């Protein structure tokens, strides 16, 4: 799994939460959309956990580029925005799921596992 968020504390929190299960391995982290695309290309993760609002290339554009690589990673968008327009944009870009950060502390592992099984 590749964690993408421009805030180090958020990435650290998600990584610590995911470390509570032996079913998930974080293989890399990125702080921008550009870095996420490059790391997806080189690390070939199964799942990318993507923030939407980042400086430079945002999460929607990065999701689109990652899915267009054809390497198969599924993208779970985790963001503070829960408006329908963000959901629609993320799903149109190829995201397999969408999770609000306010629910990430309780739902992140379940969402990652659901996406890994092919659910959205």
N, CA and C atoms as an extended XYZ file, in Angstrom:
360
Properties=species:S:1:pos:R:3:atomname:S:1:resname:S:1:resid:I:1 pbc="F F F"
N         0.831       -1.162        0.000 N   UNK     1
C         0.000        0.000        0.000 CA  UNK     1
C         0.885        1.238        0.000 C   UNK     1
N         0.417        2.247       -0.738 N   UNK     2
C         1.082        3.537       -0.803 CA  UNK     2
C         0.196        4.565       -0.127 C   UNK     2
N         0.728        5.296        0.852 N   UNK     3
C        -0.005        6.351        1.555 CA  UNK     3
C         0.373        7.699        0.964 C   UNK     3
N        -0.644        8.481        0.574 N   UNK     4
C        -0.392        9.776       -0.056 CA  UNK     4
C        -1.150       10.863        0.697 C   UNK     4
N        -0.407       11.741        1.349 N   UNK     5
C        -0.985       12.894        2.051 CA  UNK     5
C         0.146       13.873        2.281 C   UNK     5
N        -0.136       15.158        2.143 N   UNK     6
C         0.914       16.157        2.319 CA  UNK     6
C         1.200       16.475        3.778 C   UNK     6
N         0.415       15.942        4.703 N   UNK     7
C         0.637       16.184        6.130 CA  UNK     7
C         1.307       14.969        6.771 C   UNK     7
N         2.536       15.131        7.261 N   UNK     8
C         3.267       14.012        7.855 CA  UNK     8
C         2.517       13.356        9.021 C   UNK     8
N         1.832       14.156        9.821 N   UNK     9
C         1.127       13.590       10.976 CA  UNK     9
C        -0.037       12.695       10.525 C   UNK     9
N        -0.717       13.087        9.468 N   UNK    10
C        -1.822       12.276        8.951 CA  UNK    10
C        -1.281       10.955        8.413 C   UNK    10
N        -0.203       11.015        7.633 N   UNK    11
C         0.404        9.777        7.117 CA  UNK    11
C         0.858        8.887        8.265 C   UNK    11
N         1.484        9.484        9.276 N   UNK    12
C         1.961        8.702       10.420 CA  UNK    12
C         0.794        8.048       11.160 C   UNK    12
N        -0.294        8.779       11.309 N   UNK    13
C        -1.466        8.226       11.980 CA  UNK    13
C        -2.074        7.079       11.203 C   UNK    13
N        -2.207        7.235        9.879 N   UNK    14
C        -2.753        6.146        9.062 CA  UNK    14
C        -1.827        4.938        9.089 C   UNK    14
N        -0.534        5.195        9.013 N   UNK    15
C         0.436        4.099        9.026 CA  UNK    15
C         0.379        3.345       10.347 C   UNK    15
N         0.268        4.068       11.457 N   UNK    16
C         0.168        3.428       12.775 CA  UNK    16
C        -1.114        2.616       12.882 C   UNK    16
N        -2.207        3.149       12.386 N   UNK    17
C        -3.475        2.430       12.406 CA  UNK    17
C        -3.395        1.164       11.564 C   UNK    17
N        -2.832        1.263       10.386 N   UNK    18
C        -2.711        0.103        9.507 CA  UNK    18
C        -1.748       -0.941       10.064 C   UNK    18
N        -0.793       -0.510       10.874 N   UNK    19
C         0.160       -1.444       11.481 CA  UNK    19
C        -0.493       -2.334       12.531 C   UNK    19
N        -1.722       -2.008       12.933 N   UNK    20
C        -2.410       -2.832       13.931 CA  UNK    20
C        -2.933       -4.130       13.335 C   UNK    20
N        -2.857       -4.279       12.029 N   UNK    21
C        -3.276       -5.509       11.376 CA  UNK    21
C        -2.112       -6.072       10.578 C   UNK    21
N        -2.024       -7.376       10.521 N   UNK    22
C        -0.946       -7.996        9.741 CA  UNK    22
C        -1.374       -8.247        8.293 C   UNK    22
N        -2.562       -7.774        7.928 N   UNK    23
C        -3.076       -7.996        6.575 CA  UNK    23
C        -2.707       -6.867        5.615 C   UNK    23
N        -2.044       -5.831        6.109 N   UNK    24
C        -1.715       -4.658        5.294 CA  UNK    24
C        -0.240       -4.323        5.480 C   UNK    24
N         0.431       -4.052        4.361 N   UNK    25
C         1.823       -3.620        4.429 CA  UNK    25
C         1.968       -2.303        3.672 C   UNK    25
N         2.475       -1.299        4.348 N   UNK    26
C         2.738       -0.008        3.707 CA  UNK    26
C         4.117       -0.101        3.053 C   UNK    26
N         4.139        0.043        1.714 N   UNK    27
C         5.400       -0.074        0.987 CA  UNK    27
C         6.005        1.276        0.648 C   UNK    27
N         5.224        2.351        0.832 N   UNK    28
C         5.758        3.665        0.526 CA  UNK    28
C         4.816        4.776        0.937 C   UNK    28
N         5.363        5.983        0.915 N   UNK    29
C         4.602        7.183        1.253 CA  UNK    29
C         4.951        8.268        0.248 C   UNK    29
N         3.980        9.145       -0.001 N   UNK    30
C         4.197       10.270       -0.907 CA  UNK    30
C         3.530       11.505       -0.318 C   UNK    30
N         4.091       12.672       -0.639 N   UNK    31
C         3.583       13.929       -0.089 CA  UNK    31
C         2.881       14.792       -1.126 C   UNK    31
N         2.833       14.341       -2.374 N   UNK    32
C         2.195       15.118       -3.440 CA  UNK    32
C         1.649       14.169       -4.492 C   UNK    32
N         0.804       14.710       -5.346 N   UNK    33
C         0.276       13.907       -6.439 CA  UNK    33
C         1.357       13.449       -7.390 C   UNK    33
N         2.288       14.345       -7.688 N   UNK    34
C         3.386       13.987       -8.589 CA  UNK    34
C         4.202       12.826       -8.024 C   UNK    34
N         4.529       12.927       -6.742 N   UNK    35
C         5.306       11.863       -6.096 CA  UNK    35
C         4.502       10.572       -6.032 C   UNK    35
N         3.196       10.675       -5.834 N   UNK    36
C         2.336        9.489       -5.782 CA  UNK    36
C         2.365        8.737       -7.108 C   UNK    36
N         2.264        9.469       -8.215 N   UNK    37
C         2.295        8.825       -9.528 CA  UNK    37
C         3.628        8.112       -9.739 C   UNK    37
N         4.714        8.795       -9.403 N   UNK    38
C         6.041        8.194       -9.578 CA  UNK    38
C         6.214        6.952       -8.698 C   UNK    38
N         5.800        7.048       -7.436 N   UNK    39
C         5.951        5.899       -6.536 CA  UNK    39
C         5.015        4.755       -6.915 C   UNK    39
N         3.843        5.066       -7.433 N   UNK    40
C         2.949        4.009       -7.914 CA  UNK    40
C         3.604        3.268       -9.079 C   UNK    40
N         4.283        4.024       -9.932 N   UNK    41
C         4.975        3.430      -11.079 CA  UNK    41
C         6.121        2.529      -10.623 C   UNK    41
N         6.885        2.968       -9.640 N   UNK    42
C         8.071        2.203       -9.244 CA  UNK    42
C         7.791        1.122       -8.200 C   UNK    42
N         6.891        1.404       -7.242 N   UNK    43
C         6.628        0.454       -6.161 CA  UNK    43
C         5.534       -0.559       -6.497 C   UNK    43
N         4.659       -0.201       -7.446 N   UNK    44
C         3.554       -1.063       -7.874 CA  UNK    44
C         2.709       -1.588       -6.703 C   UNK    44
N         2.164       -0.684       -5.882 N   UNK    45
C         1.336       -1.124       -4.747 CA  UNK    45
C        -0.008       -1.663       -5.239 C   UNK    45
N        -0.636       -2.488       -4.425 N   UNK    46
C        -1.975       -2.996       -4.741 CA  UNK    46
C        -3.031       -1.922       -4.482 C   UNK    46
N        -2.795       -1.106       -3.452 N   UNK    47
C        -3.748       -0.080       -3.039 CA  UNK    47
C        -3.001        1.225       -2.794 C   UNK    47
N        -3.641        2.326       -3.183 N   UNK    48
C        -3.121        3.663       -2.901 CA  UNK    48
C        -4.175        4.378       -2.067 C   UNK    48
N        -3.785        4.865       -0.898 N   UNK    49
C        -4.665        5.685       -0.063 CA  UNK    49
C        -4.297        7.131       -0.362 C   UNK    49
N        -5.254        7.865       -0.970 N   UNK    50
C        -4.968        9.161       -1.573 CA  UNK    50
C        -5.763       10.295       -0.937 C   UNK    50
N        -5.045       11.338       -0.517 N   UNK    51
C        -5.681       12.582       -0.099 CA  UNK    51
C        -6.062       13.359       -1.358 C   UNK    51
N        -7.101       14.174       -1.283 N   UNK    52
C        -7.500       14.980       -2.444 CA  UNK    52
C        -6.802       16.323       -2.497 C   UNK    52
N        -6.713       17.021       -1.366 N   UNK    53
C        -6.211       18.396       -1.347 CA  UNK    53
C        -4.737       18.416       -0.986 C   UNK    53
N        -3.914       18.590       -2.022 N   UNK    54
C        -2.470       18.679       -1.824 CA  UNK    54
C        -1.931       19.774       -2.719 C   UNK    54
N        -0.817       20.386       -2.341 N   UNK    55
C        -0.219       21.383       -3.225 CA  UNK    55
C         0.266       20.722       -4.515 C   UNK    55
N         0.272       21.476       -5.592 N   UNK    56
C         0.674       20.904       -6.874 CA  UNK    56
C        -0.454       20.061       -7.422 C   UNK    56
N        -0.114       18.900       -7.934 N   UNK    57
C        -1.119       17.995       -8.469 CA  UNK    57
C        -1.975       17.451       -7.337 C   UNK    57
N        -3.267       17.659       -7.434 N   UNK    58
C        -4.184       17.169       -6.410 CA  UNK    58
C        -4.478       15.688       -6.553 C   UNK    58
N        -5.251       15.190       -5.621 N   UNK    59
C        -5.544       13.763       -5.570 CA  UNK    59
C        -6.388       13.238       -6.704 C   UNK    59
N        -7.296       14.056       -7.232 N   UNK    60
C        -8.131       13.591       -8.350 CA  UNK    60
C        -7.258       13.356       -9.582 C   UNK    60
N        -6.422       14.328       -9.915 N   UNK    61
C        -5.552       14.181      -11.081 CA  UNK    61
C        -4.553       13.040      -10.876 C   UNK    61
N        -4.010       12.917       -9.670 N   UNK    62
C        -3.070       11.830       -9.398 CA  UNK    62
C        -3.767       10.472       -9.501 C   UNK    62
N        -5.002       10.395       -9.009 N   UNK    63
C        -5.764        9.147       -9.120 CA  UNK    63
C        -5.957        8.782      -10.584 C   UNK    63
N        -6.325        9.750      -11.392 N   UNK    64
C        -6.526        9.499      -12.820 CA  UNK    64
C        -5.236        8.990      -13.464 C   UNK    64
N        -4.119        9.643      -13.162 N   UNK    65
C        -2.855        9.227      -13.768 CA  UNK    65
C        -2.430        7.842      -13.288 C   UNK    65
N        -2.651        7.554      -12.024 N   UNK    66
C        -2.270        6.238      -11.486 CA  UNK    66
C        -3.119        5.139      -12.120 C   UNK    66
N        -4.414        5.358      -12.235 N   UNK    67
C        -5.257        4.325      -12.837 CA  UNK    67
C        -4.946        4.166      -14.322 C   UNK    67
N        -4.546        5.250      -14.989 N   UNK    68
C        -4.198        5.168      -16.411 CA  UNK    68
C        -2.859        4.470      -16.659 C   UNK    68
N        -2.050        4.308      -15.618 N   UNK    69
C        -0.795        3.581      -15.778 CA  UNK    69
C        -1.044        2.120      -16.165 C   UNK    69
N        -2.206        1.611      -15.770 N   UNK    70
C        -2.540        0.227      -16.094 CA  UNK    70
C        -1.830       -0.805      -15.245 C   UNK    70
N        -1.309       -0.398      -14.102 N   UNK    71
C        -0.595       -1.320      -13.224 CA  UNK    71
C        -1.521       -1.998      -12.230 C   UNK    71
N        -2.767       -1.551      -12.171 N   UNK    72
C        -3.762       -2.218      -11.352 CA  UNK    72
C        -3.979       -1.770       -9.928 C   UNK    72
N        -3.284       -0.747       -9.409 N   UNK    73
C        -3.585       -0.386       -8.023 CA  UNK    73
C        -4.986        0.201       -7.901 C   UNK    73
N        -5.634       -0.125       -6.815 N   UNK    74
C        -6.941        0.444       -6.511 CA  UNK    74
C        -6.714        1.648       -5.612 C   UNK    74
N        -7.447        2.720       -5.851 N   UNK    75
C        -7.245        3.960       -5.107 CA  UNK    75
C        -8.413        4.181       -4.153 C   UNK    75
N        -8.074        4.358       -2.881 N   UNK    76
C        -9.039        4.747       -1.857 CA  UNK    76
C        -8.769        6.208       -1.526 C   UNK    76
N        -9.728        7.064       -1.814 N   UNK    77
C        -9.588        8.480       -1.504 CA  UNK    77
C       -10.008        8.690       -0.057 C   UNK    77
N        -9.127        9.309        0.720 N   UNK    78
C        -9.407        9.638        2.116 CA  UNK    78
C        -9.235       11.148        2.240 C   UNK    78
N       -10.340       11.842        2.538 N   UNK    79
C       -10.309       13.297        2.520 CA  UNK    79
C       -11.246       13.889        3.560 C   UNK    79
N       -11.053       15.131        3.861 N   UNK    80
C       -11.928       15.847        4.780 CA  UNK    80
C       -13.197       16.299        4.058 C   UNK    80
N       -13.150       16.364        2.743 N   UNK    81
C       -14.293       16.814        1.938 CA  UNK    81
C       -15.285       15.670        1.753 C   UNK    81
N       -16.559       15.923        2.062 N   UNK    82
C       -17.558       14.876        1.858 CA  UNK    82
C       -18.685       15.314        0.931 C   UNK    82
N       -18.487       16.429        0.258 N   UNK    83
C       -19.491       16.906       -0.676 CA  UNK    83
C       -19.544       15.993       -1.899 C   UNK    83
N       -20.731       15.876       -2.496 N   UNK    84
C       -20.935       14.983       -3.639 CA  UNK    84
C       -20.011       15.285       -4.803 C   UNK    84
N       -19.680       16.574       -5.008 N   UNK    85
C       -18.827       16.930       -6.141 CA  UNK    85
C       -17.442       16.298       -6.008 C   UNK    85
N       -16.914       16.190       -4.782 N   UNK    86
C       -15.613       15.552       -4.574 CA  UNK    86
C       -15.715       14.050       -4.803 C   UNK    86
N       -16.777       13.462       -4.316 N   UNK    87
C       -16.997       12.029       -4.512 CA  UNK    87
C       -17.097       11.712       -5.995 C   UNK    87
N       -17.907       12.465       -6.712 N   UNK    88
C       -18.088       12.225       -8.140 CA  UNK    88
C       -16.775       12.388       -8.903 C   UNK    88
N       -16.020       13.430       -8.592 N   UNK    89
C       -14.734       13.659       -9.266 CA  UNK    89
C       -13.757       12.522       -9.008 C   UNK    89
N       -13.693       12.074       -7.762 N   UNK    90
C       -12.771       10.987       -7.410 CA  UNK    90
C       -13.163        9.698       -8.110 C   UNK    90
N       -14.442        9.375       -8.111 N   UNK    91
C       -14.901        8.143       -8.760 CA  UNK    91
C       -14.717        8.225      -10.271 C   UNK    91
N       -14.974        9.388      -10.869 N   UNK    92
C       -14.746        9.573      -12.306 CA  UNK    92
C       -13.275        9.397      -12.670 C   UNK    92
N       -12.394        9.747      -11.753 N   UNK    93
C       -10.949        9.614      -11.986 CA  UNK    93
C       -10.473        8.174      -11.828 C   UNK    93
N       -11.348        7.295      -11.317 N   UNK    94
C       -10.970        5.889      -11.186 CA  UNK    94
C       -10.840        5.383       -9.769 C   UNK    94
N       -11.163        6.211       -8.778 N   UNK    95
C       -11.071        5.751       -7.387 CA  UNK    95
C       -12.040        4.599       -7.154 C   UNK    95
N       -11.606        3.629       -6.355 N   UNK    96
C       -12.448        2.481       -6.017 CA  UNK    96
C       -13.276        2.744       -4.769 C   UNK    96
N       -12.896        3.763       -3.992 N   UNK    97
C       -13.622        4.065       -2.769 CA  UNK    97
C       -13.323        5.456       -2.276 C   UNK    97
N       -14.115        5.884       -1.315 N   UNK    98
C       -14.054        7.246       -0.797 CA  UNK    98
C       -14.354        7.177        0.686 C   UNK    98
N       -13.474        7.718        1.514 N   UNK    99
C       -13.652        7.680        2.963 CA  UNK    99
C       -13.347        9.057        3.531 C   UNK    99
N       -14.232        9.558        4.379 N   UNK   100
C       -14.007       10.831        5.031 CA  UNK   100
C       -12.973       10.642        6.141 C   UNK   100
N       -12.047       11.591        6.271 N   UNK   101
C       -11.008       11.479        7.300 CA  UNK   101
C       -11.582       11.403        8.704 C   UNK   101
N       -12.746       11.976        8.918 N   UNK   102
C       -13.333       11.916       10.259 CA  UNK   102
C       -13.732       10.497       10.637 C   UNK   102
N       -13.887        9.616        9.667 N   UNK   103
C       -14.234        8.217        9.943 CA  UNK   103
C       -13.035        7.294        9.779 C   UNK   103
N       -11.906        7.843        9.342 N   UNK   104
C       -10.752        7.000        9.029 CA  UNK   104
C       -10.226        6.239       10.237 C   UNK   104
N       -10.346        6.807       11.435 N   UNK   105
C        -9.807        6.110       12.603 CA  UNK   105
C       -10.551        4.806       12.896 C   UNK   105
N       -11.808        4.713       12.499 N   UNK   106
C       -12.568        3.488       12.744 CA  UNK   106
C       -12.810        2.673       11.486 C   UNK   106
N       -12.774        3.290       10.315 N   UNK   107
C       -13.178        2.607        9.085 CA  UNK   107
C       -12.066        2.356        8.079 C   UNK   107
N       -10.857        2.868        8.306 N   UNK   108
C        -9.796        2.764        7.308 CA  UNK   108
C        -9.443        1.317        6.987 C   UNK   108
N        -9.216        0.506        7.986 N   UNK   109
C        -8.820       -0.880        7.736 CA  UNK   109
C        -9.925       -1.618        6.984 C   UNK   109
N       -11.168       -1.442        7.405 N   UNK   110
C       -12.282       -2.090        6.723 CA  UNK   110
C       -12.411       -1.639        5.281 C   UNK   110
N       -12.207       -0.340        5.028 N   UNK   111
C       -12.298        0.172        3.658 CA  UNK   111
C       -11.183       -0.386        2.797 C   UNK   111
N        -9.976       -0.451        3.325 N   UNK   112
C        -8.848       -1.016        2.571 CA  UNK   112
C        -9.118       -2.483        2.255 C   UNK   112
N        -9.589       -3.236        3.235 N   UNK   113
C        -9.861       -4.655        3.016 CA  UNK   113
C       -10.990       -4.854        2.012 C   UNK   113
N       -12.021       -4.010        2.061 N   UNK   114
C       -13.124       -4.118        1.109 CA  UNK   114
C       -12.629       -3.860       -0.314 C   UNK   114
N       -11.811       -2.833       -0.489 N   UNK   115
C       -11.272       -2.521       -1.810 CA  UNK   115
C       -10.364       -3.642       -2.294 C   UNK   115
N        -9.580       -4.209       -1.406 N   UNK   116
C        -8.698       -5.316       -1.785 CA  UNK   116
C        -9.501       -6.518       -2.269 C   UNK   116
N       -10.702       -6.701       -1.733 N   UNK   117
C       -11.562       -7.809       -2.154 CA  UNK   117
C       -12.376       -7.478       -3.399 C   UNK   117
N       -12.224       -6.272       -3.923 N   UNK   118
C       -12.922       -5.899       -5.143 CA  UNK   118
C       -14.212       -5.139       -4.935 C   UNK   118
N       -14.529       -4.784       -3.701 N   UNK   119
C       -15.730       -4.000       -3.427 CA  UNK   119
C       -15.377       -2.515       -3.513 C   UNK   119
N       -16.405       -1.690       -3.629 N   UNK   120
C       -16.154       -0.251       -3.624 CA  UNK   120
C       -16.829        0.368       -2.433 C   UNK   120
